[in-house]
Amino acid sequence: MIEPGIYKEVMGSFPSGVTVVTTLDADGALVGITASAFSALSIDPALVLFCPNYASDTYPILRDSKRFAIHLLSAGQTAEAYAFAGKGKDKAQGIEWQLSELGNPLLSNATAIIECELWREYDGGDHAIIVGAVKNLVLPAEPVTPMVYHRGKLGALPALG
């Protein structure tokens, strides 16, 4: 048996980007979840995946909405990262967003945004594996510094090379 604390420590040793996945609930309100478990999956067709915890109150809304936007967060979006990592219905309070042409809520200042429709869902232990078919890609007019997650902390990706 793998000890959960050590497993989390080892996995936290792998630096990753930070995403916020957003959608609208049945009342048209912004809901979302912070996820570092995100990956590109396929170029043809264009697919990406993220892995929300089944225990998340946002997971069933994301699954049922059938569309969502994945925001690759910039270093300046710590408020968004922490807000959507929390629990409760009002975690998006005070977060600015606008509706895309595809009907997804988009946050400002991300390093990139990937708009998706639900393609498949798979079981992944205590997490779902949500695969999204990419429908639209958004890049900022000016490049911004990405956010990284490492050993339980969020920060700016240091300048490379």
Residue, then its C-alpha position, 0 to 999 in steps of 0.5 A: m500500500i502506498e502511503p497517501g502523504i508520501y504519494k502527495e509529496v512525491m507528486g508535488s515534487f513535479p512542477s506543473g502548470v496551473t489551470v482553471v476550468t470554467t463553465l456555467d451552471a444551470d442558472g448561468a452562473l460561473v463555476g470552476i475548478t483549479a486543476s494541475a492535472f491537465s495535459a494535451l492528449s491528441i493533435d488529430p483530433a485536437l483533444v486535451l484532458f483534465c482530472p477533477n476529483y469526484a468529491s468536488d462540488t464542481y465536477p458534476i456541473l462540468r460533466d453535465s454542462k458538456r462544454f468548458a474553458i480551460h485557462l492556462l493561468s498566468a503568474g498574476q492570477t493567484a486570486e483566481a487559482y485560490a478562489f477556484a481551488g476552494k469549496g462552495k457556491d460563491k467561490a467565483q464571487g468577485i472574479e471578472w469574466q465574459l461569455s465567449e461566442l461558444g458560450n463559455p465563461l472566459l477569465s482575463n489575463a490567462t497565458a492561453i485559453i482552450e475552449c472544449e466540448l466534452w468528448r469522453e469521460y473515464d474513471g481514474g480512481d478518486h478522480a474523473i478523467i475528462v477529455g475535451a474536444v478542442k473547439n477554440l484557442v485563445l492567446p493573449a495579444e502580449p505574452v504573459t508569464p505562466m504560473v507553476y505549482h511545485r511542492g504546494k506553492l504557486g509562483a511565476l515560471p522563472a525566465l528560461g535561457 
